[in-house]
Amino acid sequence: MNKPKNKKKDKVDNVKNITKIKDKRKKIPISAGVFIYDKERMNYVYGGTYKEYMSLMAPQLVQMEMIKYTREIGLKIYDFGGISGDFNPHSPNYGVYEFKRGFGGYVVEYIGEFNLILHKFQYKTFDITYYILRKIRTILFKIKGFFKK
């Protein structure tokens, strides 16, 4: 059974976290996004946040500021970009959908995407190499994090 959240305690913990960050560095970019806009819409292309600072809710602040900016420059559409389309709460990408839905938007379905494979051997070689490189990168980040502690 989950305990009810204590909002006052959460706020105090966030203040403590912010204090720790200020102690380490004067300024630290903990969240960022890449946005492209045209005459009709602002498109959120990519974003990232340091995992250890997720409790500070910086991605939400980035989105809110960009939504405000979108309105300031007269655009009517703020496009959060794609979601997996799997709306099952147990889906691994459901959190992305929940994050974007939390801003009050709605789902617009576009045509999908696919890979047109012209050279099966080259494609399979690339696919396997990419998979191996991602695994190596994950292992290296875990090792690097282990030695930071």
C-alpha positions in Angstrom: 0.0 0.0 0.0 1.4 3.4 -1.0 1.7 6.1 1.7 0.0 9.4 0.9 2.5 12.0 -0.3 3.4 14.8 2.1 3.5 17.9 -0.2 5.2 20.1 2.4 7.9 17.5 2.9 8.4 17.2 -0.8 8.8 21.0 -1.1 11.3 21.1 1.7 13.3 18.2 0.0 13.3 20.2 -3.3 14.7 23.3 -1.5 17.4 21.1 0.1 18.2 19.7 -3.4 18.4 23.2 -4.9 20.7 24.2 -2.1 23.0 21.3 -2.8 23.1 22.2 -6.4 24.0 25.8 -5.6 26.8 24.6 -3.3 28.4 22.6 -6.1 28.3 25.2 -8.9 27.0 28.7 -9.4 24.9 27.8 -12.4 24.2 24.4 -13.9 22.0 23.7 -17.0 19.9 20.9 -15.7 17.4 20.7 -18.5 17.3 21.8 -22.2 15.2 21.5 -25.3 15.5 21.9 -29.1 12.7 23.7 -30.7 11.9 24.7 -34.3 9.1 26.9 -35.4 7.6 28.1 -38.7 4.7 30.5 -39.4 2.1 28.1 -37.9 3.6 26.1 -35.1 6.3 25.6 -32.5 7.8 22.1 -32.6 9.4 20.5 -29.7 12.1 18.3 -31.3 14.2 17.0 -28.5 14.9 17.5 -24.8 17.0 16.2 -22.0 17.5 16.5 -18.2 20.1 15.3 -15.8 18.6 12.3 -14.1 19.7 13.3 -10.6 17.8 16.6 -10.9 14.4 15.2 -12.1 12.8 16.0 -8.8 13.2 19.7 -9.5 10.8 19.4 -12.4 13.0 21.4 -14.8 11.5 19.8 -18.0 8.1 21.1 -17.0 9.5 24.6 -16.6 11.2 24.4 -20.0 8.0 23.4 -21.6 5.9 26.1 -19.8 8.4 28.8 -20.8 8.3 27.6 -24.5 4.5 27.5 -24.5 4.5 31.1 -23.2 7.0 32.1 -25.8 4.9 30.4 -28.5 1.9 32.5 -27.5 4.1 35.7 -27.3 5.2 35.4 -30.9 1.7 34.7 -32.1 1.8 31.0 -32.9 -1.4 29.1 -32.1 0.0 25.5 -32.1 2.6 24.0 -29.8 3.5 20.5 -31.0 5.1 18.3 -28.4 6.2 15.8 -31.1 5.6 12.1 -31.4 4.4 9.5 -28.9 4.5 5.8 -29.3 0.8 5.4 -29.8 0.7 2.7 -27.1 -1.7 4.1 -24.5 -1.4 1.1 -22.1 -0.2 2.3 -18.7 2.2 -0.6 -18.6 3.9 0.4 -21.8 7.6 1.5 -21.4 6.8 4.8 -23.2 3.6 5.6 -21.3 5.5 8.2 -19.1 6.3 10.3 -22.2 2.6 10.3 -23.1 1.6 11.2 -19.5 4.2 14.0 -19.4 2.9 15.6 -22.6 -0.8 15.0 -21.8 -0.2 16.8 -18.4 -0.1 20.1 -20.3 -3.6 19.7 -21.5 -3.0 18.8 -25.1 -4.5 16.2 -27.3 -3.3 13.4 -29.6 -3.1 14.1 -33.4 -2.4 11.0 -35.4 -0.2 11.4 -38.5 0.9 8.9 -41.1 3.5 6.5 -39.6 7.0 5.8 -40.6 8.8 2.8 -42.0 12.3 1.7 -43.2 12.6 0.9 -46.8 15.5 -1.6 -46.7 17.3 -1.7 -50.0 20.4 -3.7 -48.9 19.5 -6.3 -46.3 23.1 -7.2 -45.4 24.2 -3.6 -44.9 21.1 -2.8 -43.0 21.5 -5.8 -40.7 25.2 -5.0 -40.2 24.3 -1.4 -39.2 21.4 -2.5 -37.0 23.6 -5.0 -35.0 26.5 -2.5 -34.8 24.2 0.3 -33.5 22.8 -2.1 -30.9 26.3 -3.1 -29.7 27.5 0.5 -29.5 24.4 1.5 -27.4 25.1 -1.4 -25.0 28.7 -0.4 -24.7 27.7 3.2 -24.0 25.3 2.1 -21.3 27.9 0.0 -19.6 30.5 2.8 -19.8 28.0 5.3 -18.2 27.3 2.8 -15.4 31.0 2.3 -14.8 31.6 6.1 -14.8 28.7 6.6 -12.3 30.1 3.8 -10.1 33.5 5.5 -9.8 31.9 8.9 -9.1 30.4 7.6 -5.8 
